[in-house]
Amino acid sequence: MNTDGYKQALLDRRDELTGRLERISDDLTGLRSAQTEEQALESENDEVLESLGAAGETELRAIAAALARIKAGTYGRCVSCDEDIAPERLETLPATPFCQDCAPG
């Protein structure tokens, strides 16, 4: 299997997520308002940003694992049943470690 295209897609997504997480971190550590009403809104915004940050970190871990599978020569094989993962699935979810049958939920 030629993994060059998948590897580039994973690297591009990793770079995009890294930039997004840096902006989220900057927003979370930025100056806060002294007004109570604005503080409440900022607190709600912080919760959303923290949730987005956690999702981004999870995706970064999945990307790192996929890149490790590429390096190991096992990319494109399901980690559960060892069957090939359909190319259409990898196009949609390049970091997935599972075939359609073994995918959770």
N, C-alpha and C positions, 0 to 999 in steps of 0.2 A: 504494500500500500504506500502510495506517495503521500507523505504527511506535510509537505511544504506549505500548501495552502491552508491547512488547518493550523499549523504552527504559526503562520503569519496572522491569521484571524485571532488566535489566542493571544499573541503578543500585542496586537493592536488593542484588543479589549482590555488587556492588563494595563496598558498605558493609559487608556481612557479612564478606567476605574481608579488608577493611582492619582490621576489629576483631579478627579471628582472627589476622592477621599481627602486630598489636601485642601480643596476648597471648603469641604464640610468642616474639617478641623479648624480652618481659619475662621469660619463663621461661628463655630462653637466657642472659640477663645476670644472673639472680638469684644469690643466695648458693649456694655449693657446700659440700657436706659435707667434713669433715676425715677421715672414716673411709673406708678403702680400698674396702670392699665397697659402700658407698653411692656412692662416686665412680664405680665401674664401672657401676652401674645408672644413675646420672645421665648418664654418657657415652652409654650405649645410648639413653636417652630423648632426649638432645640430637640424636643422629643421626636419630631419627624426626621430631623437631620440625623439624630442618633440611630434611628431605625434604618434609614438609608445607608448610614455608615456600616452598621452591622451586616446588612445584606451585601454591601460591597465587599466587606472583608471575607464573608463566606464565599462569594464568587471568586475572589482572588485566590483563596485556598484551592478551590476546584480547578482553576486555571493552572496553578502551580502543579497540582497532581497530574493534570492532563499533559503538561509539558514534560513532566518526569516520565510519564508513560511513553511519550514520543521518544525521548532519549533512550528508554529501556527497550524500545521496539515492540511494545505491547499496546500501543495506541490503536483504537479501533476494534479491540477485543473486549467483550463484556467482562468486568472483573468478577461477576458472579457465576456465569455459566461458561465463560470462555468462548462463546460464539461471536461471530462478526457482528458489529453494530452497523446497521444499515447506513449507507452514505447519506441518505436524506436526513436521518436523525442527527448525524454528525454535522451536517450543514446547518441545521437549525440550532443544535446544542453542542458546539464543538468541545466543550469541557465534560460532557457526560461520560461517566464510566460504565453505564448500563445500556444494554439493548432494550428494546421496547418491552419485551416480556418480563425482564427483571427489574425494570424501573419502579421505584417505590411510588405508592399513591397514584 
